[in-house]
Amino acid sequence: MKLLLQGHEDRYAVEQLQLALFPEESMEPVDAPFTGDGAVSALHTGALWLTATAKITLHGKTVRASRRMKRADADVPSRRRLLQNAYYAAAMLLREPPEWGSLSGVRPTKLTTRCLLSGGTEADARRLLEENYHVTPARSRLAAECSLATIEAAERLRPQDVSVYIGIPFCPTRCVYCSFVSQTTGRQGALLEPYLEALEREIAHTGALLRASGKTVRTLYIGGGTPTTLSTGQLCRLMQAIAAHFDLSSLIEYTVEGGRPDTLDRAKLDAIFQNGCGRVSINPQTMNDAVLRRIGRCHTAQQTRTAYMDAAAAGLSINMDLIAGLPLDTPESFADSLAQVLALAPDNITVHTLALKKGADLYFSREELPTAEAVRAMLDGAEHALREHGYRPYYLYRQKYMSGSFENIGWTKPGSACLYNIYMMEELHSILSLGGGGMTKINLPDGRLERFHNPKFPQQYIARIDDVLSQKDAAFALLK
């Protein structure tokens, strides 16, 4: 689908809305008028009025919509809402309005959180989404509930607190839906040792900067990739380096993402707990062995159950992830996967919606994917079952190219929410990211974020570690 902007340059907002409204259509920005399928977003600036028009042609049918507002009232947020008039045009082409209405961003809960922090009630927050952005009542409820959890988590933060993410961009194999920059150990296992050596340098450097700055680490998350791709000895070495260089006396949450059950055993899980971590994430994605084989996972549902039991015996709090919309999956088999996970009773269950990323193998082979209607049934059934078992939503985010343009939701038992997930997704304070692909986000006093990117690929990270350390110096210079 082509996209032409006229009279404005707010391409990101319009593109994101188009992707949310027509997730099955590829987007092609153009600079000149065209024929055939596509969208034109235009903004006319008059003496008194701003007038936004949208024209969308799809499969030979053309629809138009127009809205305007007084120039005197046109601040940046209201101007962007005006450009969302493409939603009204698209609604004429869609069989039913999208669940998230005209919202296109990754973090819809920022709107509801802002409403609550300014003195609004949960009802006010829901009304904001439903009336201004045409969000369905079911989705507005989820967003408002997650914002309540955000406010609770924010109350546990102090001015000097930061969170730390440490990335291990290696996996045993690559899943067909994955677009993350991670190396499979079968092909790049020799990189693990030099990668750890470089990472230990960044840990030591960051620890010294933390001590000098007076900042304290509130939550710590070791993610990936699959961090437990590391051997037990390597993982102990990493965690001992963290303990040696970081003051963890103010830490209230420490997570290691186990991810793949085939990378876990009792000895490794005991080592994780004994080195100060209290929480792991064991992510089967499905408990259906046929679906596991199709997505490139080299483990079985039984291995997931064994890993869970070992983690629980080690004393760890446990999160488990499932993905709605995987190839070969059905609403019935997804419900069975969820039932098996619920029978284990983890503290958190995250229900993701499959996102078709261009860097993933699955992007080009979609014939086995469930329909948007089937994904809706999976998510609706999951919400009903999770609420029935005492779980509540606590964080939520969206991605490009999601099946049915839905969302990812973390569900938690009371008092067990993953604080790092909330702090990172809601950008409540500065996040220091170490390792390949890490993105440090510094919250500036004026409300803006300053981002610092580590090199994505392990080879680049190893080769440019001196630049990485210099970049940490620059980040800390802004960390007030």
Disulfide bonds with the S-S distance in Angstrom:
none
